[in-house]
Amino acid sequence: MSSTGASSSKKRKSTRSISRISKAELTFPVDRVNKLLKKGKYANRVYTADSVYLTAVLEYLASEVLRLAGDKLVKNKEKRIEPKHIKQACPYGELKQLILNVTIPNADLSLRNGETA
């Protein structure tokens, strides 16, 4: 019996490697975070899942701060996000704790009741 026909006409699927960014559907660079985690010697071993998780957390925090700053922007009827909008966007809650000791250049805000806005 000859092996012509169905078996020879089957096409092999090309095994194409898929990047970690496209698997996780993230826009922040997973490979860069992975490289920095390894370079920083934070742990003896750094797994791919660790860098993907940390990248997802960083992307979420950045999007949340930018969303709040955008809301302030619309409220003030302006068109460009400036450092002061980022500072004003996080006046309370967990985000305030994150940026409490962060210096944002050109984000001078006047003191009101002993606190910054």
N, C-alpha and C positions, 0 to 999 in steps of 0.2 A: 504494500500500500504506500502510495506516495503521500507526503505530508503537505500537499498544496491545498489551498483553500482557507479555511477559517483560522487555523493556527498561524499561518504565515502573514495573514493580513492584519492581525492584531498589532496595534501600535502601542509601544511602551510609553507610559507616562513619564515625562521628564521630572526628575526629583529636583525641584528648585528650592534652595534654602530660603527660608522666610526669616526676616530680621525680627529681633525681639520687640522693636518699636511697632511693627505692623501687627504682630501677634497681640500685643497689649493694647493696641489702638491709642497710643500716646503720641503727643507732639514733642514732649521734652526728650532729650537724647539719653536713652537708657545706657548705651555703651559708654558715654562720657561719665555718667554717674558711677557705673561699674568700675571704670578705670580709676576714678577719684577715690572710691571706697577701698580699692586694692592698694593704691598709692599711699593713702592715709594711715594704713596699718591699724584700722579700727578693730579688726578681728583677724584671727589666723586664717580663716577661710571666708571667702565672699562668694555666695551662690548667685546665680542669675536671678532667681526669684527675689532675692534681697534688693538688688538694684532696680528691678521692675517695680517692686512695692514702694521703695523710697522715691522713685521718679513719679509714680502715680500720686503720692502724697504731696510732693513739691508742686506738681502740676495743679492739683486741686486747690492748694493754698494760694497759688498765684492767680488762678481763675477767680477764686472767691474775693480776694483783695481787689482785683481789677473790676469785678462786677460791682462791688460796693463803691469803688471810686467812680465808676461810670454812672451810678445812681446819683452820687453827689454832683457830678458834672451836669447831668440833665436837670437836676434841681436848681443849680446855679445858672443854667442856660449858657454854658460854655461849650467849647468844641474840642478842647485838648486836655488830656489828663496831665496834670502837673504834680510834682512831689507833694504839694500841700493837700491835694485831693486824696492821695494815698494815706497821708497822716490823718486827715479828717474822716476817712472811711472806716477807721478802726477805733472808735472812741470807747468801746466797752467790750466786755466778754473775752473770749479766748484769743481773738486776734489782737486785742490790746496787749495781752500778756506776751504775745510773740514779738511785737514791735516796741515793747516798753523800753528796752535798752538799745534800740537801733537808732543811729543817727541818719536822718534822711536829709541830704543837702538841699538847700533852698526851700525848705519846708517850714519856714518861720511862722509860727502861730502864736498869737498873743495869749498870755496867761489869763484864764478865767476861773475865778474861785479856787485858785491854787492848783489847778490842773491844766494840762494842755488839752486842746480839743481833739 
